[in-house]
Amino acid sequence: MIANYIDEIIMFCAGLWATATGFGYLQMPAKDQIAREQWQARFGMALRWIGPLLLVISIALAVVKNNT
């Protein structure tokens, strides 16, 4: 059962990580605060829309796979 949904589970977890990181709930490990802030400024906005998009796609794929 779970083996059928491995792709969706991985995509869902990646979406959770991207969303949490993009909105600042999780911080990337870095040597100093300046490097963290630079990383957040560079990739934060992209992760804010990529994360929820991955969540929606993974749920849609799971629903479609369940109906077939």
C-alpha positions in Angstrom: 0.0 0.0 0.0 2.6 2.6 1.0 4.9 1.5 -1.8 2.3 2.7 -4.3 2.6 6.2 -2.8 6.3 6.6 -2.3 6.6 9.3 -5.0 3.8 11.3 -3.5 5.2 11.0 0.0 8.6 12.2 -1.0 7.1 15.1 -3.0 4.8 16.0 0.0 7.8 16.0 2.4 9.8 18.2 0.0 6.9 20.6 -0.2 6.6 20.8 3.5 10.3 21.5 3.8 10.3 24.1 1.0 7.3 25.9 2.5 8.7 25.9 6.1 12.1 27.1 4.9 10.7 29.7 2.6 8.5 31.3 5.3 11.4 31.1 7.8 10.0 28.4 10.2 13.1 26.3 9.4 16.6 27.8 9.0 19.3 26.5 6.9 22.5 25.5 8.7 25.1 28.1 8.1 28.3 29.3 9.8 26.9 32.7 10.6 23.7 34.7 10.6 24.8 36.8 7.5 25.1 33.7 5.4 21.6 32.5 6.5 20.1 35.9 5.7 21.7 35.9 2.2 20.5 32.4 1.5 16.9 33.4 2.7 17.0 36.5 0.5 18.2 34.6 -2.5 16.0 31.5 -2.3 13.2 32.4 0.1 10.7 33.9 -2.3 11.0 30.9 -4.7 10.5 28.4 -1.9 7.4 30.3 -0.8 5.6 29.3 -4.0 7.4 26.1 -4.9 6.6 24.5 -1.6 2.8 24.9 -1.7 2.8 23.9 -5.4 4.6 20.7 -4.6 2.0 20.0 -1.8 -0.9 20.5 -4.2 0.7 18.4 -6.9 1.5 15.5 -4.6 -2.1 15.5 -3.2 -3.6 15.6 -6.7 -1.4 12.7 -7.9 -2.3 10.6 -4.8 -6.0 11.3 -5.5 -5.7 10.4 -9.1 -3.7 7.3 -8.4 -6.3 6.2 -5.8 -9.1 6.5 -8.3 -7.5 4.4 -11.0 
